[in-house]
Amino acid sequence: MPTARSVRSAIAFPMSSTGSPPANATRRAAIMSDHLQPDPKRAIAFLAWLTQGAPLHLERMNSVGPESPVQKTYGPQERESAEKFVGINNAGDLQRNIYFLPNGEFLSGGRGKRNLSAARFLHVDLDGKDYPGSRAEQLETILALLTDPKRMPKRLPAPSAICFSGGGYQAFWRLKEPMDCEAAKALNLAILKVYQGKGNTQSPAQLMRVPFTVNWLNQKKREAGREPALALAGEPVDLDKPPVEYMAADFKLKTDTAKALAAPSRALVTPEVTEIQPLPLPDDLSEIIPPSPEWAAALVDGIDPPAKSYDSRSELVLASIIWLLGKDVDPGHVVSIVTDPGLKISAHVLENPNPLRYAQRQVARGLAYIEARRGDWPKTSLEGNPLKDHPDNVRYALMRLGVDARRNLFVNADEITGQGLDDRDLNEIIEILSSKFLRDLHFKASPSAVRRELIAVAHDQAYHPVIDYLDGLAWDGTPRIDTWLRDYCGAEDSQLNRAFGSKLLIAGVRRIKQPGVKFDTMLVLEGPQGAGKSGLAERLAVRKEWFCGNLDLKSDDKTKAELLARAWIVECQELDGMNHTTSQSLKKFLSTDTDNYRKAYGHDARGYRRHCIIIGTTNEDAYLRDLTGNRRFWPVKVGEIDLARLKEDVHQLWAEAVVRERAGEEIGLPRHLWQAAADVQTVRLVEDTFEPVLEDWFGERTGRVSLESVKLLLGFEGGRMRAPEAQRLRAIMDRIGWDYNTFRLHDPGQDGISPRKGFARGTDDERKAEWVARRGDGGIPTLERVKAGSSDVEPPF
């Protein structure tokens, strides 16, 4: 049991001649605040000893200004990273306070009561200001209550560990069995009262100061005259011996939830997947795997064991994991087994975007399943029956059946797996589970209760498969994306093609990371039929479900939006034979960054920001119909596409794109390449029937001409012309040097001159002449020059 002498010795707390800490002990304990230094190695070693290898949940908070907490969780193999986190943030230049969550092993998600499923520790946090006397007397009182057998509470065992926090003392009692959070909270409050403490620190989710770190004070405490101090562990720690553990029955305290103390918590959640790190496998797997011909075949050949039939490969993987864990195979070894390419059980795992993360998650599910099988219903009636519809019981039932739910943020859909429920409609799944709960587990749960918890579990376990894929890539440092159009597609190695290729891939990453970001351009691959253009687009998508190759611009907006919502790479094959209407629709389509529609079974329409990039393919050399808006098209003529080589290197292409996107590289075309892009776009223009006619009539002329005369020369009787055609006319006249404006011109149908729309070219003197179109003999149009000032010209028609 810790004694006052042992605690003082360990802390090296300065004592006065009367045996009490001096009034300025907090300051002198660390000598001077300017010289305070944390000891990260001792800090993490103490926490590792106290938590016995459980994940360490650390948080740092600013001592100046907003606290801005940042949370980090470190597994047993990440002690060095945890030490760096402590050392960097707690040093004198940053002066951030470092805390830990004693019950971090049962935390799923962000710190908070809702995400904590159980408590491994009871604790008390005693502040000196809550006790009478001088500062030294306050600290001496707390220390005696914690360590002096004559003053320690009789109904409370000695703490497993005591720490000096810099402002008081913290004590911890480690439990042999995890305890329900509400029961732990009630006991923590009872312990606080026994020690005559104050404050609201009884929550099992309470943060505690990390010993061997500096307690940097906020402005209020500094203004009150306090000075920073070094937090320390009070009892000499023998790292070779585990801390003392207690049962709930060892605490003889009255609480409002005494009944809850009779049994440990039985509703434990899946541990954080990143805690389960892969371990090296021995050359002879029989050293870690018990003999079993049936399960050996499952692991080696990826087939169902005899007398068992699983509905999917994912269920076989989970069953194999549960079998291995049930045979006491280390979870780290299990992760390595199901990701080993030499074992066919890994085939399904390796097909996932991030195989390691997927394997870790499945092992965590297996651990939760085993825990659930060993436990019992979390919430029961006085008769011991599971309470109907209780959320904890519904989640427990899901674990018992091996059913899991996740929210796929890429496609904005919930995914339910296990029990052959993959790809079933959610309403059907709910009815099936409600029935199975009753038939197999004798537990009543209404469909609405099942729905609520499935949705909640999925929300808590949200993931983004494409982000997981990109985050799991490691670039080998070899540059590829500037020349990938040349290397894999046989395109010209030009500065423009390098920009087209690199910007497209970087945009592909940015649109996933920042959906809706502006990228309204389309790379267009030009090449003969069978060159592999569509195959290239599909290879870039990595996975078939991330590719859309059947985009139909003529379909309704909702249909197009639903296709885009499920795709990362989209192929548009409609450039062949594109007419004016299709061209305008495509430009509008590319400019849209958010699609608004109501999903099936949805209540309201909402906006879905685009996370895809679009690649066009065509067999034609000329496909652009309009003279404006062509900046959206990046044309590249390809040769023979090497799909096999692309398949080998596609992960490295995206890995490099991730690095360059993270560095903030722009995804727009650099200004110095705008003209080069315009030149290659102009070459792709479909020959306009207007252009040769207008070139013949006005290419060498100067003067003025009315819009009606130009229309007549193009064969538009009575001046009838649609808006798109009028736009083409003006664009061509502009390109050959004729300005569009209002001039004083003859009306072909009337006598006299009046302000009219038309065109003019040349110097001021040259513009005084006017050209009027008329039909000559045989109806052939002619162009007649009218001299300036003439008013008796014969109307042309």
Buried (B, 14 or more C-beta within 10 A) or exposed (E): EBBBEBBBEBBEBBBEEEEBBBEEBBBBBBEEBEEBBBBBBBBBBBBBBBBEEBBBBBBBBBBEEEBEBEBBBBBBEBBEBBBEBBBBBBBBEEBBBBBBBBBBBBBBBEBEEEBBBBBBBBBBBBBBEBBEEEBBBBBBBBBBBBBEEEEBBEEBBBBBBBBBBBBBBBBBBBBEBBBBBBBBBBBBBBBBBBBEBEBEBBBBBBBBBBBBBBBBBBEEBBEEEBBBBBBBBBBEBEEEEEBBBBEBEEBEBEBEBBEBBEBBBBBBBBBBBBBBBBBEBEEEBEEBBEEEEEBBBBBEEBBBBEEEEBEBBBBBBBBBBBBBBEEEBEBBBBBBBBBBEEBBBBEBBBEBBBBBBBBBBBBBBBBBBBBBEEBEBBBBEEEEEBBBBBBBBBBBBBBBBBBBBBBBBBBEBBBBBBBEBBEBEBEEBBBBBBEBBEEEBEBBBBBEBBBBBBBBBBEBBEBBBBBBBBEBBEBEEEEBBBBBBBBBBBBEEBEBBBBBBBBBBBBBBBBBBEBBBEBBBBBBBBBEEEBBBBBBBBBBBBBEEBBBBEBEBEEEEBEBBBBBBBBBBBBBBBBEEBEBEBBBBBBEBBEBBEBEBEBEEEEEEEEBEBBBBBBBBBBEEEBBBBBEBBBBBBBBBBBEBBBEEBEEBBBBBBBBBBBBBEEEBEBEBEEEBEEBBEEBBEEBBBEBEBBEBBEEBBEEBBBBBBBBBBBBBBEBEEBEBEEBBBBBBBBBBEEBBBBBEEBEBBBBEEEEBEEBBBBBBBEEEEBBBBBBBBEEEEEEBBBBEBEEEEEEBEEBE
